[in-house]
C-alpha cells in the first residue's frame, strides 16, 4: 500500500513505499537475467519442434545478427561519449 505523508513543504512518500520500491528495483535485474538464461537454454536445446523441420539443415545462428549490432552499439556509444566530453571541454574553455 502506498502511503503519502503530508509535510510542511508538501507531500512526501513514506519509508514503507521507498523500501518496497527499492526492493523491486533490486530484484528486477535478477528476474530479467533468469528469464534470459531460460530463453537461451531453450534455444540451445530446442523446447519443441511443432513444424517438424530438420534442425541441422535450417538452423539459424544468432551470431550473424548479434555481432554486427553489438559493434554498432559499441561504436555509437563511444562516439556519443567522445562528443559529450568534447562539449564539456569546450564549454569549460569558453567560460574561462
C-alpha positions in Angstrom: 0.0 0.0 0.0 1.4 3.4 -0.9 1.3 5.9 1.9 1.7 9.6 1.3 2.7 11.8 4.2 1.8 15.5 4.4 4.8 17.5 5.4 5.4 21.2 5.8 6.7 21.6 2.2 4.2 19.3 0.6 3.6 15.6 0.1 6.3 13.0 0.7 6.5 9.3 0.3 6.7 7.1 3.4 9.6 4.8 4.3 7.5 1.7 3.5 6.9 2.8 0.0 10.6 3.5 -0.6 11.5 0.1 0.8 9.1 -1.7 -1.5 10.3 0.4 -4.5 14.0 -0.3 -3.9 13.3 -4.0 -3.2 11.5 -4.2 -6.5 14.3 -2.2 -8.2 16.9 -4.6 -6.8 15.0 -7.8 -7.8 14.1 -6.9 -11.4 17.6 -7.4 -12.9 17.8 -10.9 -11.4 14.4 -11.8 -12.8 15.4 -10.5 -16.2 18.7 -12.5 -16.0 16.8 -15.7 -15.1 14.3 -15.3 -17.9 17.2 -14.6 -20.3 19.0 -17.8 -19.2 15.9 -19.9 -19.6 15.3 -18.4 -23.0 18.9 -19.1 -24.2 18.7 -22.6 -22.7 15.5 -23.3 -24.7 17.2 -22.0 -27.9 20.1 -24.3 -27.3 18.2 -27.5 -26.5 15.1 -26.8 -28.6 12.0 -26.9 -26.5 9.8 -28.4 -29.2 9.5 -28.7 -33.0 5.9 -28.2 -34.0 6.6 -27.7 -37.7 8.9 -30.8 -37.9 11.7 -29.0 -39.7 15.2 -30.6 -39.8 17.1 -28.8 -37.1 20.5 -29.3 -38.6 19.6 -28.0 -42.1 17.5 -24.9 -41.3 19.4 -23.8 -38.2 19.7 -20.0 -37.9 22.6 -18.6 -35.9 22.1 -15.6 -33.8 25.7 -14.6 -34.1 25.2 -13.2 -37.7 22.7 -10.7 -36.3 24.1 -10.0 -32.9 27.8 -9.4 -33.6 27.3 -6.5 -36.1 24.6 -5.0 -33.9 26.9 -5.2 -30.9 29.7 -3.5 -32.8 27.4 -0.8 -34.0 26.0 -0.1 -30.5 29.6 0.0 -29.0 30.8 2.4 -31.7 27.7 4.6 -31.3 28.3 4.7 -27.5 31.9 5.5 -27.9 31.3 8.3 -30.4 28.5 9.7 -28.2 30.8 9.7 -25.1 33.5 11.5 -27.0 31.1 14.1 -28.2 29.8 14.7 -24.7 33.3 15.0 -23.4 34.2 17.4 -26.2 31.2 19.6 -25.4 32.2 19.7 -21.7 35.8 20.6 -22.5 34.7 23.3 -25.0 32.2 24.8 -22.6 34.8 24.9 -19.8 37.3 26.7 -22.1 34.6 29.2 -23.2 33.7 30.0 -19.6 37.3 30.9 -18.6 
